[in-house]
Amino acid sequence: MADDEVILIKLAERLHNMRTIEYIDERKKKEKAKETIEWFMPLARRLENRKLMDELSELSIRYC
């Protein structure tokens, strides 16, 4: 499997986690949002996937 495919799978998994984040406690929400901004947003930029970048950004900022 190519590196970009692995990254895309991890991004899809994180996007699902962020879409369902309201079901976890507040501390974890902030932790996941910060981690998404620091680690997953750069990966989405690397793939130049604007849709993923926008949605991950919107969800992360909401919970930071």
All heavy atoms as TSV, in Angstrom:
chain	resi	resn	atom	element	x	y	z
A	1	MET	N	N	0.850	-1.174	0.000
A	1	MET	CA	C	0.000	0.000	0.000
A	1	MET	C	C	0.900	1.242	0.000
A	1	MET	O	O	1.852	1.327	0.754
A	1	MET	CB	C	-0.896	-0.029	1.241
A	1	MET	CG	C	-1.992	0.993	1.213
A	1	MET	SD	S	-3.104	0.919	2.650
A	1	MET	CE	C	-4.118	-0.465	2.205
A	2	ALA	N	N	0.573	2.191	-0.817
A	2	ALA	CA	C	1.372	3.418	-0.927
A	2	ALA	C	C	1.179	4.299	0.299
A	2	ALA	O	O	0.143	4.244	0.963
A	2	ALA	CB	C	0.968	4.178	-2.184
A	3	ASP	N	N	2.185	5.117	0.597
A	3	ASP	CA	C	2.127	6.014	1.752
A	3	ASP	C	C	0.886	6.905	1.724
A	3	ASP	O	O	0.236	7.093	2.751
A	3	ASP	CB	C	3.372	6.896	1.807
A	3	ASP	CG	C	4.606	6.132	2.239
A	3	ASP	OD1	O	4.473	5.004	2.751
A	3	ASP	OD2	O	5.706	6.676	2.066
A	4	ASP	N	N	0.567	7.466	0.566
A	4	ASP	CA	C	-0.595	8.346	0.461
A	4	ASP	C	C	-1.892	7.617	0.778
A	4	ASP	O	O	-2.805	8.198	1.363
A	4	ASP	CB	C	-0.676	8.978	-0.927
A	4	ASP	CG	C	0.387	10.047	-1.129
A	4	ASP	OD1	O	1.064	10.414	-0.148
A	4	ASP	OD2	O	0.549	10.502	-2.279
A	5	GLU	N	N	-1.974	6.346	0.429
A	5	GLU	CA	C	-3.179	5.568	0.739
A	5	GLU	C	C	-3.312	5.355	2.239
A	5	GLU	O	O	-4.412	5.448	2.794
A	5	GLU	CB	C	-3.159	4.221	0.020
A	5	GLU	CG	C	-3.322	4.345	-1.474
A	5	GLU	CD	C	-3.109	3.032	-2.199
A	5	GLU	OE1	O	-2.309	2.209	-1.722
A	5	GLU	OE2	O	-3.758	2.847	-3.239
A	6	VAL	N	N	-2.212	5.090	2.900
A	6	VAL	CA	C	-2.215	4.911	4.355
A	6	VAL	C	C	-2.625	6.216	5.030
A	6	VAL	O	O	-3.452	6.220	5.957
A	6	VAL	CB	C	-0.832	4.446	4.864
A	6	VAL	CG1	C	-0.783	4.440	6.377
A	6	VAL	CG2	C	-0.489	3.082	4.304
A	7	ILE	N	N	-2.076	7.312	4.566
A	7	ILE	CA	C	-2.416	8.625	5.122
A	7	ILE	C	C	-3.898	8.900	4.926
A	7	ILE	O	O	-4.580	9.369	5.844
A	7	ILE	CB	C	-1.548	9.731	4.490
A	7	ILE	CG1	C	-0.104	9.571	4.936
A	7	ILE	CG2	C	-2.077	11.115	4.847
A	7	ILE	CD1	C	0.880	10.442	4.182
A	8	LEU	N	N	-4.424	8.611	3.764
A	8	LEU	CA	C	-5.839	8.850	3.483
A	8	LEU	C	C	-6.739	8.022	4.405
A	8	LEU	O	O	-7.742	8.521	4.919
A	8	LEU	CB	C	-6.150	8.547	2.018
A	8	LEU	CG	C	-7.516	8.970	1.521
A	8	LEU	CD1	C	-7.767	10.452	1.765
A	8	LEU	CD2	C	-7.654	8.643	0.049
A	9	ILE	N	N	-6.355	6.795	4.665
A	9	ILE	CA	C	-7.120	5.948	5.585
A	9	ILE	C	C	-7.100	6.535	6.994
A	9	ILE	O	O	-8.134	6.609	7.667
A	9	ILE	CB	C	-6.589	4.496	5.573
A	9	ILE	CG1	C	-6.934	3.837	4.238
A	9	ILE	CG2	C	-7.155	3.691	6.743
A	9	ILE	CD1	C	-6.208	2.531	3.983
A	10	LYS	N	N	-5.932	6.964	7.461
A	10	LYS	CA	C	-5.828	7.566	8.792
A	10	LYS	C	C	-6.635	8.860	8.872
A	10	LYS	O	O	-7.276	9.137	9.886
A	10	LYS	CB	C	-4.363	7.838	9.161
A	10	LYS	CG	C	-3.506	6.600	9.300
A	10	LYS	CD	C	-4.068	5.609	10.283
A	10	LYS	CE	C	-3.854	6.039	11.709
A	10	LYS	NZ	N	-4.381	5.091	12.702
A	11	LEU	N	N	-6.626	9.649	7.806
A	11	LEU	CA	C	-7.405	10.883	7.791
A	11	LEU	C	C	-8.904	10.591	7.826
A	11	LEU	O	O	-9.657	11.277	8.521
A	11	LEU	CB	C	-7.053	11.721	6.563
A	11	LEU	CG	C	-5.705	12.425	6.616
A	11	LEU	CD1	C	-5.349	12.987	5.250
A	11	LEU	CD2	C	-5.698	13.518	7.667
A	12	ALA	N	N	-9.328	9.571	7.104
A	12	ALA	CA	C	-10.740	9.195	7.112
A	12	ALA	C	C	-11.169	8.730	8.504
A	12	ALA	O	O	-12.254	9.080	8.986
A	12	ALA	CB	C	-11.006	8.100	6.082
A	13	GLU	N	N	-10.296	7.978	9.149
A	13	GLU	CA	C	-10.575	7.517	10.505
A	13	GLU	C	C	-10.683	8.710	11.469
A	13	GLU	O	O	-11.601	8.773	12.290
A	13	GLU	CB	C	-9.453	6.583	10.952
A	13	GLU	CG	C	-9.616	6.046	12.345
A	13	GLU	CD	C	-8.456	5.136	12.725
A	13	GLU	OE1	O	-7.285	5.496	12.464
A	13	GLU	OE2	O	-8.740	4.076	13.276
A	14	ARG	N	N	-9.773	9.666	11.362
A	14	ARG	CA	C	-9.813	10.843	12.229
A	14	ARG	C	C	-11.045	11.696	11.949
A	14	ARG	O	O	-11.674	12.216	12.860
A	14	ARG	CB	C	-8.539	11.668	12.058
A	14	ARG	CG	C	-8.497	12.947	12.881
A	14	ARG	CD	C	-8.835	12.748	14.361
A	14	ARG	NE	N	-7.965	11.850	15.016
A	14	ARG	CZ	C	-7.222	12.126	16.081
A	14	ARG	NH1	N	-7.275	13.322	16.618
A	14	ARG	NH2	N	-6.460	11.207	16.621
A	15	LEU	N	N	-11.402	11.815	10.678
A	15	LEU	CA	C	-12.597	12.581	10.327
A	15	LEU	C	C	-13.827	11.959	10.981
A	15	LEU	O	O	-14.660	12.662	11.550
A	15	LEU	CB	C	-12.759	12.659	8.810
A	15	LEU	CG	C	-13.969	13.444	8.311
A	15	LEU	CD1	C	-13.940	14.881	8.826
A	15	LEU	CD2	C	-14.016	13.403	6.792
A	16	HIS	N	N	-13.940	10.658	10.937
A	16	HIS	CA	C	-15.060	9.972	11.594
A	16	HIS	C	C	-15.035	10.260	13.096
A	16	HIS	O	O	-16.073	10.566	13.691
A	16	HIS	CB	C	-14.997	8.466	11.340
A	16	HIS	CG	C	-15.971	7.714	12.173
A	16	HIS	ND1	N	-17.324	7.730	11.914
A	16	HIS	CD2	C	-15.807	6.954	13.280
A	16	HIS	CE1	C	-17.950	6.995	12.830
A	16	HIS	NE2	N	-17.036	6.517	13.665
A	17	ASN	N	N	-13.849	10.176	13.700
A	17	ASN	CA	C	-13.728	10.457	15.136
A	17	ASN	C	C	-14.161	11.884	15.460
A	17	ASN	O	O	-14.829	12.121	16.466
A	17	ASN	CB	C	-12.293	10.245	15.614
A	17	ASN	CG	C	-11.881	8.800	15.604
A	17	ASN	OD1	O	-12.703	7.893	15.570
A	17	ASN	ND2	N	-10.586	8.563	15.614
A	18	MET	N	N	-13.779	12.827	14.622
A	18	MET	CA	C	-14.137	14.216	14.872
A	18	MET	C	C	-15.630	14.460	14.645
A	18	MET	O	O	-16.235	15.291	15.319
A	18	MET	CB	C	-13.303	15.156	13.999
A	18	MET	CG	C	-11.821	15.178	14.348
A	18	MET	SD	S	-11.480	15.601	16.068
A	18	MET	CE	C	-12.023	17.304	16.093
A	19	ARG	N	N	-16.221	13.747	13.721
A	19	ARG	CA	C	-17.661	13.892	13.476
A	19	ARG	C	C	-18.489	13.360	14.645
A	19	ARG	O	O	-19.629	13.780	14.833
A	19	ARG	CB	C	-18.060	13.156	12.201
A	19	ARG	CG	C	-17.630	13.862	10.932
A	19	ARG	CD	C	-17.979	13.028	9.735
A	19	ARG	NE	N	-17.690	13.722	8.489
A	19	ARG	CZ	C	-17.682	13.134	7.304
A	19	ARG	NH1	N	-17.929	11.833	7.202
A	19	ARG	NH2	N	-17.431	13.831	6.221
A	20	THR	N	N	-17.929	12.443	15.401
A	20	THR	CA	C	-18.657	11.842	16.528
A	20	THR	C	C	-18.070	12.270	17.876
A	20	THR	O	O	-18.321	11.621	18.888
A	20	THR	CB	C	-18.656	10.306	16.412
A	20	THR	OG1	O	-17.299	9.838	16.382
A	20	THR	CG2	C	-19.384	9.841	15.170
A	21	ILE	N	N	-17.335	13.339	17.899
A	21	ILE	CA	C	-16.607	13.775	19.089
A	21	ILE	C	C	-17.529	14.200	20.233
A	21	ILE	O	O	-17.131	14.173	21.390
A	21	ILE	CB	C	-15.610	14.904	18.742
A	21	ILE	CG1	C	-14.545	15.038	19.827
A	21	ILE	CG2	C	-16.329	16.204	18.476
A	21	ILE	CD1	C	-13.385	15.928	19.437
A	22	GLU	N	N	-18.745	14.572	19.936
A	22	GLU	CA	C	-19.634	15.038	21.005
A	22	GLU	C	C	-19.949	13.956	22.035
A	22	GLU	O	O	-20.446	14.245	23.115
A	22	GLU	CB	C	-20.935	15.626	20.435
A	22	GLU	CG	C	-21.865	14.618	19.808
A	22	GLU	CD	C	-21.661	14.461	18.307
A	22	GLU	OE1	O	-20.679	14.999	17.759
A	22	GLU	OE2	O	-22.490	13.783	17.686
A	23	TYR	N	N	-19.621	12.716	21.742
A	23	TYR	CA	C	-19.924	11.614	22.655
A	23	TYR	C	C	-18.800	11.295	23.633
A	23	TYR	O	O	-18.905	10.335	24.380
A	23	TYR	CB	C	-20.290	10.358	21.857
A	23	TYR	CG	C	-21.483	10.587	20.969
A	23	TYR	CD1	C	-21.342	10.659	19.582
A	23	TYR	CD2	C	-22.742	10.768	21.508
A	23	TYR	CE1	C	-22.439	10.893	18.766
A	23	TYR	CE2	C	-23.843	11.009	20.698
A	23	TYR	CZ	C	-23.680	11.066	19.331
A	23	TYR	OH	O	-24.758	11.302	18.534
A	24	ILE	N	N	-17.742	12.102	23.650
A	24	ILE	CA	C	-16.651	11.868	24.602
A	24	ILE	C	C	-16.551	13.050	25.562
A	24	ILE	O	O	-17.115	14.120	25.306
A	24	ILE	CB	C	-15.304	11.593	23.901
A	24	ILE	CG1	C	-14.846	12.779	23.061
A	24	ILE	CG2	C	-15.394	10.334	23.051
A	24	ILE	CD1	C	-13.479	12.592	22.441
A	25	ASP	N	N	-15.825	12.871	26.650
A	25	ASP	CA	C	-15.747	13.925	27.667
A	25	ASP	C	C	-14.950	15.134	27.169
A	25	ASP	O	O	-14.192	15.046	26.213
A	25	ASP	CB	C	-15.182	13.382	28.986
A	25	ASP	CG	C	-13.721	12.974	28.884
A	25	ASP	OD1	O	-12.864	13.872	28.796
A	25	ASP	OD2	O	-13.444	11.762	28.903
A	26	GLU	N	N	-15.138	16.258	27.858
A	26	GLU	CA	C	-14.563	17.535	27.434
A	26	GLU	C	C	-13.038	17.517	27.319
A	26	GLU	O	O	-12.472	18.083	26.387
A	26	GLU	CB	C	-14.986	18.649	28.400
A	26	GLU	CG	C	-16.452	19.021	28.300
A	26	GLU	CD	C	-16.852	19.509	26.925
A	26	GLU	OE1	O	-16.107	20.310	26.326
A	26	GLU	OE2	O	-17.905	19.087	26.442
A	27	ARG	N	N	-12.364	16.893	28.255
A	27	ARG	CA	C	-10.895	16.838	28.216
A	27	ARG	C	C	-10.421	16.127	26.957
A	27	ARG	O	O	-9.517	16.573	26.268
A	27	ARG	CB	C	-10.356	16.138	29.464
A	27	ARG	CG	C	-8.843	16.116	29.540
A	27	ARG	CD	C	-8.330	15.322	30.733
A	27	ARG	NE	N	-8.752	13.932	30.730
A	27	ARG	CZ	C	-8.191	12.969	29.984
A	27	ARG	NH1	N	-7.210	13.251	29.167
A	27	ARG	NH2	N	-8.625	11.724	30.054
A	28	LYS	N	N	-11.054	15.011	26.650
A	28	LYS	CA	C	-10.683	14.244	25.455
A	28	LYS	C	C	-11.000	15.020	24.179
A	28	LYS	O	O	-10.273	14.927	23.191
A	28	LYS	CB	C	-11.412	12.900	25.439
A	28	LYS	CG	C	-10.838	11.906	26.388
A	28	LYS	CD	C	-9.931	11.004	25.637
A	28	LYS	CE	C	-9.562	9.836	26.516
A	28	LYS	NZ	N	-8.459	9.113	25.987
A	29	LYS	N	N	-12.096	15.771	24.182
A	29	LYS	CA	C	-12.451	16.583	23.007
A	29	LYS	C	C	-11.319	17.550	22.681
A	29	LYS	O	O	-10.897	17.657	21.527
A	29	LYS	CB	C	-13.733	17.378	23.257
A	29	LYS	CG	C	-14.979	16.586	23.170
A	29	LYS	CD	C	-16.171	17.475	23.439
A	29	LYS	CE	C	-17.413	16.632	23.573
A	29	LYS	NZ	N	-18.586	17.412	23.939
A	30	LYS	N	N	-10.853	18.264	23.704
A	30	LYS	CA	C	-9.776	19.235	23.491
A	30	LYS	C	C	-8.497	18.546	23.024
A	30	LYS	O	O	-7.803	19.030	22.131
A	30	LYS	CB	C	-9.513	20.017	24.771
A	30	LYS	CG	C	-10.605	20.999	25.108
A	30	LYS	CD	C	-10.262	21.776	26.358
A	30	LYS	CE	C	-11.388	22.648	26.802
A	30	LYS	NZ	N	-11.489	23.888	26.077
A	31	GLU	N	N	-8.207	17.416	23.626
A	31	GLU	CA	C	-7.012	16.652	23.269
A	31	GLU	C	C	-7.076	16.196	21.805
A	31	GLU	O	O	-6.117	16.352	21.045
A	31	GLU	CB	C	-6.929	15.440	24.199
A	31	GLU	CG	C	-5.695	14.610	24.066
A	31	GLU	CD	C	-5.718	13.466	25.082
A	31	GLU	OE1	O	-5.760	13.742	26.289
A	31	GLU	OE2	O	-5.709	12.302	24.621
A	32	LYS	N	N	-8.216	15.646	21.400
A	32	LYS	CA	C	-8.387	15.175	20.016
A	32	LYS	C	C	-8.345	16.337	19.032
A	32	LYS	O	O	-7.761	16.223	17.949
A	32	LYS	CB	C	-9.705	14.418	19.859
A	32	LYS	CG	C	-9.772	13.116	20.602
A	32	LYS	CD	C	-9.031	12.057	19.864
A	32	LYS	CE	C	-9.225	10.720	20.574
A	32	LYS	NZ	N	-8.307	9.724	20.079
A	33	ALA	N	N	-8.971	17.454	19.384
A	33	ALA	CA	C	-8.984	18.617	18.496
A	33	ALA	C	C	-7.566	19.151	18.291
A	33	ALA	O	O	-7.161	19.440	17.162
A	33	ALA	CB	C	-9.898	19.693	19.063
A	34	LYS	N	N	-6.813	19.263	19.388
A	34	LYS	CA	C	-5.429	19.758	19.293
A	34	LYS	C	C	-4.568	18.804	18.466
A	34	LYS	O	O	-3.788	19.232	17.610
A	34	LYS	CB	C	-4.847	19.916	20.696
A	34	LYS	CG	C	-3.463	20.482	20.706
A	34	LYS	CD	C	-2.945	20.636	22.115
A	34	LYS	CE	C	-1.512	21.141	22.059
A	34	LYS	NZ	N	-0.862	21.110	23.344
A	35	GLU	N	N	-4.712	17.531	18.718
A	35	GLU	CA	C	-3.965	16.514	17.965
A	35	GLU	C	C	-4.313	16.580	16.473
A	35	GLU	O	O	-3.435	16.447	15.620
A	35	GLU	CB	C	-4.328	15.142	18.535
A	35	GLU	CG	C	-3.530	14.002	17.982
A	35	GLU	CD	C	-3.929	12.705	18.664
A	35	GLU	OE1	O	-4.991	12.143	18.300
A	35	GLU	OE2	O	-3.195	12.261	19.553
A	36	THR	N	N	-5.571	16.808	16.176
A	36	THR	CA	C	-6.002	16.904	14.777
A	36	THR	C	C	-5.332	18.083	14.088
A	36	THR	O	O	-4.834	17.958	12.968
A	36	THR	CB	C	-7.537	17.025	14.703
A	36	THR	OG1	O	-8.116	15.844	15.278
A	36	THR	CG2	C	-8.013	17.160	13.266
A	37	ILE	N	N	-5.296	19.217	14.769
A	37	ILE	CA	C	-4.665	20.409	14.192
A	37	ILE	C	C	-3.165	20.200	13.997
A	37	ILE	O	O	-2.615	20.548	12.950
A	37	ILE	CB	C	-4.944	21.643	15.070
A	37	ILE	CG1	C	-6.426	22.010	14.982
A	37	ILE	CG2	C	-4.058	22.813	14.665
A	37	ILE	CD1	C	-6.876	23.024	16.003
A	38	GLU	N	N	-2.522	19.618	14.994
A	38	GLU	CA	C	-1.064	19.485	14.949
A	38	GLU	C	C	-0.568	18.369	14.033
A	38	GLU	O	O	0.496	18.505	13.424
A	38	GLU	CB	C	-0.529	19.249	16.361
A	38	GLU	CG	C	-0.667	20.453	17.251
A	38	GLU	CD	C	-0.225	20.194	18.679
A	38	GLU	OE1	O	0.099	19.035	19.032
A	38	GLU	OE2	O	-0.210	21.157	19.461
A	39	TRP	N	N	-1.283	17.268	13.953
A	39	TRP	CA	C	-0.795	16.101	13.216
A	39	TRP	C	C	-1.566	15.792	11.932
A	39	TRP	O	O	-0.963	15.445	10.919
A	39	TRP	CB	C	-0.815	14.857	14.109
A	39	TRP	CG	C	0.167	14.954	15.217
A	39	TRP	CD1	C	-0.060	15.367	16.497
A	39	TRP	CD2	C	1.564	14.692	15.134
A	39	TRP	NE1	N	1.107	15.365	17.217
A	39	TRP	CE2	C	2.124	14.944	16.397
A	39	TRP	CE3	C	2.400	14.248	14.105
A	39	TRP	CZ2	C	3.469	14.768	16.669
A	39	TRP	CZ3	C	3.742	14.078	14.382
A	39	TRP	CH2	C	4.264	14.343	15.644
A	40	PHE	N	N	-2.878	15.901	11.988
A	40	PHE	CA	C	-3.673	15.456	10.850
A	40	PHE	C	C	-3.890	16.537	9.796
A	40	PHE	O	O	-3.981	16.230	8.612
A	40	PHE	CB	C	-5.004	14.868	11.337
A	40	PHE	CG	C	-4.812	13.554	12.043
A	40	PHE	CD1	C	-4.574	13.502	13.399
A	40	PHE	CD2	C	-4.832	12.366	11.334
A	40	PHE	CE1	C	-4.365	12.305	14.053
A	40	PHE	CE2	C	-4.621	11.151	11.973
A	40	PHE	CZ	C	-4.390	11.120	13.331
A	41	MET	N	N	-3.970	17.796	10.208
A	41	MET	CA	C	-4.107	18.868	9.226
A	41	MET	C	C	-2.898	18.933	8.278
A	41	MET	O	O	-3.080	19.053	7.072
A	41	MET	CB	C	-4.319	20.217	9.933
A	41	MET	CG	C	-5.669	20.352	10.617
A	41	MET	SD	S	-7.034	20.279	9.458
A	41	MET	CE	C	-6.653	21.684	8.430
A	42	PRO	N	N	-1.668	18.824	8.783
A	42	PRO	CA	C	-0.527	18.809	7.859
A	42	PRO	C	C	-0.569	17.622	6.879
A	42	PRO	O	O	-0.158	17.750	5.725
A	42	PRO	CB	C	0.686	18.708	8.784
A	42	PRO	CG	C	0.228	19.307	10.070
A	42	PRO	CD	C	-1.216	18.900	10.185
A	43	LEU	N	N	-1.091	16.505	7.331
A	43	LEU	CA	C	-1.209	15.351	6.424
A	43	LEU	C	C	-2.241	15.620	5.327
A	43	LEU	O	O	-2.020	15.272	4.164
A	43	LEU	CB	C	-1.596	14.089	7.209
A	43	LEU	CG	C	-0.539	13.559	8.170
A	43	LEU	CD1	C	-1.107	12.405	8.983
A	43	LEU	CD2	C	0.713	13.125	7.417
A	44	ALA	N	N	-3.338	16.232	5.698
A	44	ALA	CA	C	-4.360	16.578	4.701
A	44	ALA	C	C	-3.795	17.593	3.699
A	44	ALA	O	O	-4.061	17.502	2.500
A	44	ALA	CB	C	-5.602	17.135	5.380
A	45	ARG	N	N	-2.994	18.538	4.209
A	45	ARG	CA	C	-2.343	19.507	3.308
A	45	ARG	C	C	-1.391	18.802	2.345
A	45	ARG	O	O	-1.308	19.156	1.175
A	45	ARG	CB	C	-1.588	20.554	4.121
A	45	ARG	CG	C	-2.418	21.730	4.460
A	45	ARG	CD	C	-1.594	22.858	5.072
A	45	ARG	NE	N	-2.330	23.349	6.234
A	45	ARG	CZ	C	-2.070	23.044	7.492
A	45	ARG	NH1	N	-1.051	22.293	7.807
A	45	ARG	NH2	N	-2.810	23.524	8.461
A	46	ARG	N	N	-0.673	17.828	2.870
A	46	ARG	CA	C	0.274	17.074	2.033
A	46	ARG	C	C	-0.436	16.414	0.851
A	46	ARG	O	O	0.083	16.374	-0.255
A	46	ARG	CB	C	0.981	16.024	2.873
A	46	ARG	CG	C	1.879	15.126	2.072
A	46	ARG	CD	C	2.565	14.107	2.925
A	46	ARG	NE	N	3.142	13.085	2.070
A	46	ARG	CZ	C	3.705	11.997	2.503
A	46	ARG	NH1	N	3.789	11.761	3.795
A	46	ARG	NH2	N	4.197	11.118	1.675
A	47	LEU	N	N	-1.645	15.921	1.098
A	47	LEU	CA	C	-2.413	15.275	0.033
A	47	LEU	C	C	-3.181	16.284	-0.819
A	47	LEU	O	O	-3.814	15.916	-1.795
A	47	LEU	CB	C	-3.403	14.270	0.629
A	47	LEU	CG	C	-2.798	13.069	1.336
A	47	LEU	CD1	C	-3.906	12.159	1.844
A	47	LEU	CD2	C	-1.861	12.300	0.429
A	48	GLU	N	N	-3.132	17.549	-0.385
A	48	GLU	CA	C	-3.847	18.619	-1.087
A	48	GLU	C	C	-5.337	18.313	-1.194
A	48	GLU	O	O	-5.979	18.581	-2.208
A	48	GLU	CB	C	-3.232	18.884	-2.459
A	48	GLU	CG	C	-1.794	19.329	-2.371
A	48	GLU	CD	C	-1.143	19.538	-3.717
A	48	GLU	OE1	O	-1.774	19.305	-4.754
A	48	GLU	OE2	O	0.035	19.954	-3.712
A	49	ASN	N	N	-5.886	17.760	-0.111
A	49	ASN	CA	C	-7.298	17.419	-0.073
A	49	ASN	C	C	-8.047	18.529	0.659
A	49	ASN	O	O	-8.149	18.534	1.875
A	49	ASN	CB	C	-7.508	16.069	0.610
A	49	ASN	CG	C	-8.910	15.559	0.464
A	49	ASN	OD1	O	-9.861	16.318	0.592
A	49	ASN	ND2	N	-9.025	14.279	0.190
A	50	ARG	N	N	-8.548	19.469	-0.102
A	50	ARG	CA	C	-9.187	20.663	0.444
A	50	ARG	C	C	-10.418	20.323	1.280
A	50	ARG	O	O	-10.655	20.914	2.328
A	50	ARG	CB	C	-9.566	21.610	-0.698
A	50	ARG	CG	C	-9.980	22.958	-0.212
A	50	ARG	CD	C	-8.866	23.492	0.580
A	50	ARG	NE	N	-8.901	24.912	0.705
A	50	ARG	CZ	C	-8.208	25.544	1.630
A	50	ARG	NH1	N	-7.446	24.877	2.443
A	50	ARG	NH2	N	-8.237	26.822	1.723
A	51	LYS	N	N	-11.216	19.371	0.829
A	51	LYS	CA	C	-12.432	19.007	1.548
A	51	LYS	C	C	-12.093	18.467	2.946
A	51	LYS	O	O	-12.701	18.860	3.936
A	51	LYS	CB	C	-13.237	17.982	0.761
A	51	LYS	CG	C	-14.560	17.663	1.379
A	51	LYS	CD	C	-15.390	16.765	0.502
A	51	LYS	CE	C	-16.706	16.495	1.212
A	51	LYS	NZ	N	-17.610	15.730	0.418
A	52	LEU	N	N	-11.115	17.583	3.024
A	52	LEU	CA	C	-10.690	17.049	4.318
A	52	LEU	C	C	-10.120	18.153	5.194
A	52	LEU	O	O	-10.432	18.231	6.391
A	52	LEU	CB	C	-9.616	15.977	4.125
A	52	LEU	CG	C	-10.054	14.535	4.051
A	52	LEU	CD1	C	-8.878	13.654	3.690
A	52	LEU	CD2	C	-10.691	14.078	5.332
A	53	MET	N	N	-9.290	18.991	4.629
A	53	MET	CA	C	-8.694	20.085	5.387
A	53	MET	C	C	-9.765	20.986	5.973
A	53	MET	O	O	-9.713	21.333	7.154
A	53	MET	CB	C	-7.760	20.913	4.496
A	53	MET	CG	C	-6.490	20.186	4.148
A	53	MET	SD	S	-5.391	20.958	2.915
A	53	MET	CE	C	-5.775	22.652	2.899
A	54	ASP	N	N	-10.743	21.354	5.173
A	54	ASP	CA	C	-11.798	22.256	5.632
A	54	ASP	C	C	-12.621	21.646	6.756
A	54	ASP	O	O	-12.876	22.285	7.772
A	54	ASP	CB	C	-12.711	22.651	4.469
A	54	ASP	CG	C	-12.044	23.573	3.481
A	54	ASP	OD1	O	-10.973	24.133	3.799
A	54	ASP	OD2	O	-12.594	23.727	2.369
A	55	GLU	N	N	-13.052	20.400	6.572
A	55	GLU	CA	C	-13.898	19.789	7.592
A	55	GLU	C	C	-13.131	19.500	8.880
A	55	GLU	O	O	-13.640	19.750	9.978
A	55	GLU	CB	C	-14.557	18.514	7.067
A	55	GLU	CG	C	-15.631	18.022	8.011
A	55	GLU	CD	C	-16.518	16.938	7.456
A	55	GLU	OE1	O	-16.382	16.578	6.264
A	55	GLU	OE2	O	-17.348	16.443	8.222
A	56	LEU	N	N	-11.921	19.000	8.774
A	56	LEU	CA	C	-11.125	18.758	9.977
A	56	LEU	C	C	-10.848	20.060	10.717
A	56	LEU	O	O	-10.918	20.108	11.953
A	56	LEU	CB	C	-9.809	18.063	9.623
A	56	LEU	CG	C	-9.896	16.588	9.262
A	56	LEU	CD1	C	-8.552	16.096	8.735
A	56	LEU	CD2	C	-10.344	15.753	10.449
A	57	SER	N	N	-10.547	21.104	9.990
A	57	SER	CA	C	-10.300	22.409	10.589
A	57	SER	C	C	-11.537	22.930	11.308
A	57	SER	O	O	-11.464	23.357	12.467
A	57	SER	CB	C	-9.856	23.395	9.512
A	57	SER	OG	O	-9.667	24.659	10.061
A	58	GLU	N	N	-12.662	22.887	10.639
A	58	GLU	CA	C	-13.914	23.372	11.228
A	58	GLU	C	C	-14.259	22.611	12.513
A	58	GLU	O	O	-14.593	23.221	13.531
A	58	GLU	CB	C	-15.049	23.222	10.219
A	58	GLU	CG	C	-16.397	23.675	10.749
A	58	GLU	CD	C	-17.498	23.432	9.741
A	58	GLU	OE1	O	-17.263	23.574	8.535
A	58	GLU	OE2	O	-18.609	23.081	10.189
A	59	LEU	N	N	-14.153	21.297	12.480
A	59	LEU	CA	C	-14.471	20.492	13.653
A	59	LEU	C	C	-13.478	20.716	14.779
A	59	LEU	O	O	-13.858	20.776	15.956
A	59	LEU	CB	C	-14.528	19.006	13.265
A	59	LEU	CG	C	-15.697	18.594	12.375
A	59	LEU	CD1	C	-15.469	17.225	11.800
A	59	LEU	CD2	C	-17.007	18.660	13.149
A	60	SER	N	N	-12.208	20.826	14.455
A	60	SER	CA	C	-11.172	20.994	15.474
A	60	SER	C	C	-11.301	22.337	16.190
A	60	SER	O	O	-11.217	22.412	17.415
A	60	SER	CB	C	-9.782	20.903	14.849
A	60	SER	OG	O	-9.591	19.626	14.329
A	61	ILE	N	N	-11.497	23.369	15.426
A	61	ILE	CA	C	-11.607	24.713	16.007
A	61	ILE	C	C	-12.809	24.792	16.946
A	61	ILE	O	O	-12.754	25.432	17.992
A	61	ILE	CB	C	-11.686	25.778	14.889
A	61	ILE	CG1	C	-10.319	25.878	14.210
A	61	ILE	CG2	C	-12.129	27.119	15.432
A	61	ILE	CD1	C	-10.311	26.683	12.942
A	62	ARG	N	N	-13.860	24.096	16.622
A	62	ARG	CA	C	-15.062	24.090	17.451
A	62	ARG	C	C	-14.781	23.554	18.862
A	62	ARG	O	O	-15.410	23.968	19.817
A	62	ARG	CB	C	-16.125	23.225	16.772
A	62	ARG	CG	C	-17.490	23.300	17.395
A	62	ARG	CD	C	-18.482	22.408	16.688
A	62	ARG	NE	N	-18.556	22.735	15.266
A	62	ARG	CZ	C	-19.151	21.968	14.366
A	62	ARG	NH1	N	-19.716	20.827	14.735
A	62	ARG	NH2	N	-19.184	22.310	13.106
A	63	TYR	N	N	-13.834	22.636	18.977
A	63	TYR	CA	C	-13.601	21.976	20.263
A	63	TYR	C	C	-12.284	22.363	20.942
A	63	TYR	O	O	-11.962	21.830	22.000
A	63	TYR	CB	C	-13.678	20.454	20.086
A	63	TYR	CG	C	-15.054	20.024	19.686
A	63	TYR	CD1	C	-15.344	19.657	18.384
A	63	TYR	CD2	C	-16.087	20.003	20.623
A	63	TYR	CE1	C	-16.622	19.276	18.011
A	63	TYR	CE2	C	-17.360	19.624	20.262
A	63	TYR	CZ	C	-17.618	19.258	18.964
A	63	TYR	OH	O	-18.897	18.893	18.601
A	64	CYS	N	N	-11.518	23.274	20.376
A	64	CYS	CA	C	-10.258	23.711	21.015
A	64	CYS	C	C	-10.518	24.681	22.136
A	64	CYS	O	O	-11.432	25.368	22.221
A	64	CYS	CB	C	-9.340	24.354	19.995
A	64	CYS	SG	S	-8.286	23.177	19.194
